[in-house]
Amino acid sequence: MPQPAFDMLRALAIGSQALGLILIITLETVMGDAARPWQGAVLAAMVASALVIALVRLYRNKRYQKQLAERQRNAAEESER
């Protein structure tokens, strides 16, 4: 599969993880030990966003494979004529 010049999903994954890490560190700095539940919530959101991005990537790859197979099937049918 050809890689696009700019992969939006990769950028979203990196950005969401970086934002989550910054938020976790900031919460610890500002709130001290009281930040633990909030840090857990941020971590859960980070994991959820990573799973959603992975599912979107999987869906796109499967769709691309189906389109490629359809093109190959059409090309084979054309060459038989």
N, C-alpha and C positions, 0 to 999 in steps of 0.2 A: 504494500500500500504506500503510495507516495506521501511523504510528509509535507504538510503545508509549511510555508515560510514562517508563519506565526501560529502556534497551536494554542487556541483560546482555552481549551480544557486544561492544558498543562499550566498555563498562566493562572487560571482560577484555582487550581489545586495548590500551587505554590503560594499564591496570595492568601488563600484562606488559612493555610497552615502557619504562615508567617504572622498573620493578624492574630490568630489564636494564641501563638506563643507570646507575642507582645502583650496581649490581654492578660494571660496567665501571670507573666512577670509583673505587669503593672498592678494587678490585683494583690499580689503578694507584697509588693512594695507599699501600697497605700493602706491595705487592710490588715496586713500581718496574718496571724492564724485564723482570723475570721473569714479569710478569703477562700478557705478550703471548699465549701459547697459551691461557690461561684466558679472556682477553678474546675471543679468536676463538671459543671454545666457547660463551661467553655470547651472542655475536652470532649464531652459528648457531642457538642455541635461540630467540632472539628472532625470527629469520626463519621458523623452523619453526612457531612458535606463531602468527605473523601469517598464514602460509599456511593453517594448520588453521582459524583463525577465519574467514578469507575463504571457505574451502570450506564451512564450516557455514552461513555467511550465504547463500552461493549456493544451497545445498540448501534452506534454509528459504524463500528467495524463490521458487524453482521450485515447491516444494510448495504455497505460498500461491497461486501463479498457477494451478496445476492445480485446486486446490479452488475458486477463483473461477470458472474456466471450467466446472467441473462444476455449480456452482450456477446459472450463467447458462443452461447447457444444460437443466437441470431446470426452470428457470423458463420457458424458451421452450417446452418440451414441455407444461407445465401450461397455458400460455396458448393453445396450439393446441387443447386439448380443449374 
